[in-house]
């Protein structure tokens, strides 16, 4: 009798476990009957289990073959005093060409040390094939109308072109660099002389016996500034005696002393136009001398 009771209890326990497993099986199904290739279709998955037992739903790392996961939406757990219901919707797409395709998704029930996958029953969906039969041949319409296509930037050709241009420039600088630098310097000196002559002549014409001495001093400084850029000597910081010592020109010495007397003596301004005309001619003479040195260098 005891043996029969034991067998009965074992049988009852197995039956109860199977009933519990059937009751806690996930429910999964497609929300549409058919789908086109590449079209999004929703798949609903829900699971009812004992309250407060952890349950994990498939995420983006799960293999949804023959479907591909596009998106997913999880919903808050709903519970009563005994059970909890978890649910999610998966948005899937298929690129397979089977007429009928199946899917069963699991939920993972946490048992304390591990998680057990519990699968839903398979649900099917019909593939809605747009092209049901391929023709033996296709009639293509002929056209000679060209469609405008945007041109892509050809980086390799531009890179090669820039490298070649750089090599050409390097060769030019090595072979003709010295001559090019000469011509550039001569051109700049010529432009500076032309500008100096125009402005200096205008100031000389305005000189008279009533000209303010500060104006004369300013004009002398203007001449020194030009000579400084021409000779690369700090004329504006030198006295008359120091300039004459550098230039070694007696006529220049007399002219500068005459201008200094008119600036610093109490007598009226006199004969300064001739003095400044000499300074202009002296500057032109020094310009010609320096440009010849550059050409012959």
C-alpha positions as CSV (number, residue, x, y, z in Angstrom):
1,X,0.0,0.0,0.0
2,X,2.8,2.4,0.9
3,X,4.5,1.7,-2.4
4,X,1.3,2.5,-4.3
5,X,1.0,5.8,-2.4
6,X,4.6,6.7,-3.2
7,X,4.1,6.0,-6.9
8,X,0.9,8.1,-6.9
9,X,2.7,11.0,-5.3
10,X,5.5,10.9,-7.8
11,X,3.0,10.8,-10.7
12,X,0.9,13.6,-9.1
13,X,4.1,15.8,-8.8
14,X,5.0,15.2,-12.4
15,X,1.5,16.0,-13.6
16,X,1.4,19.2,-11.4
17,X,4.8,20.3,-12.8
18,X,3.6,19.7,-16.4
19,X,0.4,21.7,-15.7
20,X,2.4,24.5,-14.1
21,X,4.7,24.5,-17.2
22,X,1.7,24.7,-19.5
23,X,0.2,27.4,-17.5
24,X,3.4,29.5,-17.5
25,X,4.1,29.1,-21.3
26,X,4.7,32.5,-23.0
27,X,2.1,33.7,-25.6
28,X,3.7,34.9,-28.8
29,X,2.0,35.8,-32.1
30,X,2.2,38.1,-35.1
31,X,-0.3,41.0,-35.3
32,X,-0.7,40.5,-39.1
33,X,-1.5,37.4,-41.2
34,X,0.9,38.4,-44.1
35,X,3.9,40.5,-44.8
36,X,6.0,41.7,-47.7
37,X,9.8,41.3,-47.9
38,X,11.4,44.1,-45.9
39,X,8.1,45.3,-44.5
40,X,7.9,45.8,-40.7
41,X,5.5,43.4,-38.8
42,X,4.7,43.5,-35.1
43,X,5.1,40.4,-33.0
44,X,3.5,40.4,-29.5
45,X,5.1,38.4,-26.6
46,X,3.6,38.2,-23.1
47,X,4.3,36.0,-20.1
48,X,2.3,35.3,-16.9
49,X,4.3,34.1,-13.9
50,X,4.4,34.2,-10.1
51,X,4.7,37.6,-8.7
52,X,8.1,39.1,-8.1
53,X,10.0,36.3,-10.0
54,X,12.5,37.9,-12.4
55,X,11.8,37.3,-16.1
56,X,14.1,38.4,-19.0
57,X,12.7,39.1,-22.5
58,X,14.8,38.8,-25.7
59,X,16.7,41.9,-26.6
60,X,18.7,43.1,-29.7
61,X,21.4,40.4,-29.1
62,X,18.9,37.6,-29.6
63,X,18.7,35.8,-32.9
64,X,15.3,36.4,-34.4
65,X,16.0,34.3,-37.5
66,X,14.5,34.1,-40.1
67,X,13.5,37.7,-39.1
68,X,15.6,40.7,-38.3
69,X,14.8,43.0,-35.4
70,X,14.0,46.6,-36.4
71,X,12.7,47.9,-33.1
72,X,11.1,46.8,-29.8
73,X,8.8,48.2,-27.1
74,X,8.6,46.9,-23.5
75,X,5.6,47.5,-21.3
76,X,5.3,47.9,-17.5
77,X,4.7,44.8,-15.5
78,X,1.1,44.4,-14.3
79,X,0.6,42.5,-11.1
80,X,-2.1,41.3,-8.8
81,X,-1.7,39.6,-5.4
82,X,-0.5,36.3,-6.9
83,X,0.8,36.7,-10.5
84,X,2.6,39.2,-12.8
85,X,2.2,39.8,-16.5
86,X,5.1,41.1,-18.6
87,X,4.7,41.9,-22.3
88,X,6.6,43.4,-25.2
89,X,6.1,44.1,-28.9
90,X,8.9,43.4,-31.4
91,X,9.0,45.0,-34.9
92,X,10.5,42.6,-37.3
93,X,11.3,42.3,-41.0
94,X,12.1,39.3,-43.2
95,X,14.2,39.1,-46.3
96,X,13.7,35.4,-46.8
97,X,11.6,34.1,-49.7
98,X,9.8,31.2,-48.0
99,X,6.1,31.3,-48.5
100,X,5.3,30.6,-44.8
101,X,7.7,31.6,-42.1
102,X,7.6,30.6,-38.4
103,X,8.8,32.2,-35.2
104,X,8.8,31.2,-31.5
105,X,10.4,33.4,-28.9
106,X,11.4,32.5,-25.4
107,X,11.4,34.3,-22.1
108,X,14.2,33.5,-19.6
109,X,13.0,32.7,-16.1
110,X,15.5,33.4,-13.4
111,X,15.8,30.5,-10.9
112,X,18.4,31.9,-8.6
113,X,21.6,30.6,-10.1
114,X,20.6,30.4,-13.7
115,X,17.9,31.3,-16.2
116,X,15.7,28.8,-18.0
117,X,14.4,29.6,-21.5
118,X,10.7,29.0,-21.9
119,X,9.5,29.2,-25.5
120,X,6.1,30.2,-26.8
121,X,4.2,28.1,-29.4
122,X,5.3,28.7,-33.0
123,X,3.3,31.2,-34.9
124,X,3.3,31.6,-38.7
125,X,3.0,34.4,-41.2
126,X,2.5,34.3,-44.9
127,X,4.9,36.0,-47.2
128,X,3.0,38.3,-49.6
129,X,5.1,37.9,-52.8
130,X,4.7,40.9,-55.1
131,X,6.3,39.1,-58.1
132,X,4.7,35.7,-58.4
133,X,6.4,34.6,-61.6
134,X,9.4,35.8,-63.5
135,X,9.0,36.3,-67.2
136,X,11.3,34.6,-69.7
137,X,12.3,37.9,-71.1
138,X,11.9,41.6,-70.2
139,X,11.1,44.3,-72.7
140,X,13.2,47.3,-71.9
141,X,12.3,50.8,-73.2
142,X,15.0,52.5,-75.1
143,X,15.8,56.2,-74.4
144,X,18.6,58.5,-75.5
145,X,17.8,61.2,-73.0
146,X,20.8,61.7,-70.7
147,X,20.2,62.3,-67.0
148,X,22.4,64.8,-65.3
149,X,24.8,63.2,-62.8
150,X,26.6,65.2,-60.2
151,X,30.4,65.1,-60.6
152,X,32.4,63.7,-57.7
153,X,35.6,65.5,-56.6
154,X,38.5,63.6,-58.0
155,X,40.9,63.6,-55.0
156,X,43.6,61.3,-56.5
157,X,44.0,63.5,-59.6
158,X,44.0,66.7,-57.5
159,X,46.6,65.2,-55.2
160,X,48.8,64.3,-58.1
161,X,48.3,67.7,-59.6
162,X,49.3,69.5,-56.4
163,X,52.4,67.3,-56.0
164,X,53.5,68.1,-59.5
165,X,52.8,71.8,-59.0
166,X,54.9,71.7,-55.9
167,X,57.8,70.1,-57.7
168,X,57.6,72.6,-60.5
169,X,57.6,75.5,-58.0
170,X,60.6,73.9,-56.2
171,X,62.5,73.6,-59.5
172,X,61.7,77.2,-60.5
173,X,62.9,78.4,-57.1
174,X,66.1,76.5,-57.3
175,X,66.9,77.5,-60.9
176,X,65.5,81.0,-61.1
177,X,64.9,81.8,-57.4
178,X,67.7,84.3,-57.1
179,X,66.6,86.2,-60.2
180,X,63.0,86.2,-59.1
181,X,63.9,87.7,-55.7
182,X,66.0,90.4,-57.5
183,X,63.1,91.4,-59.7
184,X,60.7,91.5,-56.8
185,X,63.0,93.7,-54.8
186,X,63.7,96.0,-57.7
187,X,59.9,96.3,-58.3
188,X,59.3,97.3,-54.7
189,X,62.1,99.8,-54.7
190,X,60.7,101.4,-57.8
191,X,57.2,101.7,-56.4
192,X,58.6,103.3,-53.2
193,X,60.6,105.8,-55.2
194,X,57.6,106.8,-57.3
195,X,55.4,107.3,-54.2
196,X,58.2,109.3,-52.5
197,X,58.7,111.6,-55.4
198,X,55.0,112.5,-55.7
199,X,54.5,113.2,-52.1
200,X,57.9,115.0,-51.6
201,X,57.3,117.3,-54.6
202,X,53.9,118.3,-53.3
203,X,55.5,119.2,-50.0
204,X,58.4,121.1,-51.5
205,X,56.0,123.3,-53.6
206,X,54.2,124.3,-50.5
207,X,57.3,125.7,-48.8
208,X,57.5,129.5,-48.4
209,X,59.1,132.0,-46.0
210,X,56.0,131.7,-43.8
211,X,56.2,127.9,-43.5
212,X,56.0,126.7,-40.0
213,X,59.4,125.3,-38.8
214,X,57.7,122.1,-37.4
215,X,56.4,121.5,-40.9
216,X,60.0,121.7,-42.3
217,X,61.2,119.3,-39.6
218,X,58.4,116.9,-40.5
219,X,59.4,117.0,-44.2
220,X,63.0,116.3,-43.3
221,X,61.9,113.3,-41.2
222,X,59.9,112.1,-44.3
223,X,63.1,112.2,-46.4
224,X,65.0,110.3,-43.6
225,X,62.2,107.6,-43.5
226,X,62.5,107.0,-47.2
227,X,66.3,106.9,-47.0
228,X,66.0,104.4,-44.1
229,X,63.9,102.0,-46.2
230,X,66.3,102.4,-49.2
231,X,69.7,102.1,-47.5
232,X,68.6,99.9,-44.6
233,X,70.2,102.4,-42.2
234,X,68.3,104.0,-39.3
235,X,68.4,107.6,-40.7
236,X,65.5,108.7,-38.5
237,X,67.5,108.0,-35.3
238,X,70.8,109.7,-36.6
239,X,71.9,113.2,-36.3
240,X,73.2,115.3,-39.3
241,X,76.8,114.7,-38.2
242,X,76.2,110.9,-38.1
243,X,74.4,110.8,-41.5
244,X,77.3,112.7,-43.1
245,X,79.8,110.4,-41.6
246,X,78.0,107.4,-43.1
247,X,77.3,108.9,-46.5
248,X,80.7,110.7,-47.0
249,X,79.2,113.5,-49.2
250,X,80.1,117.1,-48.7
251,X,77.1,118.5,-50.6
252,X,74.8,116.5,-48.5
253,X,76.5,117.8,-45.4
254,X,76.0,121.5,-46.4
255,X,72.4,120.9,-47.3
256,X,71.5,119.2,-44.1
257,X,73.2,121.9,-42.0
258,X,71.3,124.6,-44.0
259,X,68.0,122.9,-43.2
260,X,69.0,122.5,-39.5
261,X,69.8,126.2,-39.3
262,X,66.4,127.1,-40.7
263,X,64.7,124.8,-38.2
264,X,66.5,125.7,-35.0
265,X,67.7,129.4,-35.6
266,X,65.3,132.3,-34.9
267,X,65.8,133.7,-38.4
268,X,63.1,133.4,-41.1
269,X,62.9,130.4,-43.4
270,X,64.9,131.0,-46.6
271,X,66.0,129.0,-49.7
272,X,64.8,125.7,-48.4
273,X,63.2,124.6,-51.7
274,X,66.6,124.3,-53.3
275,X,67.8,122.3,-50.2
276,X,64.9,119.8,-50.4
277,X,65.3,119.5,-54.2
278,X,68.9,118.5,-53.6
279,X,67.7,115.9,-51.0
280,X,65.3,114.5,-53.6
281,X,68.0,114.3,-56.3
282,X,70.3,112.7,-53.8
283,X,67.7,110.0,-53.0
284,X,67.2,109.3,-56.7
285,X,71.0,109.0,-57.1
286,X,71.2,106.6,-54.2
287,X,68.3,104.6,-55.6
288,X,70.1,104.2,-59.0
289,X,73.3,103.2,-57.2
290,X,71.6,100.5,-55.1
291,X,69.5,99.1,-57.9
292,X,72.7,98.7,-60.0
293,X,74.3,96.8,-57.1
294,X,71.2,94.5,-56.9
295,X,71.3,93.8,-60.7
296,X,75.0,93.0,-60.7
297,X,74.9,90.8,-57.5
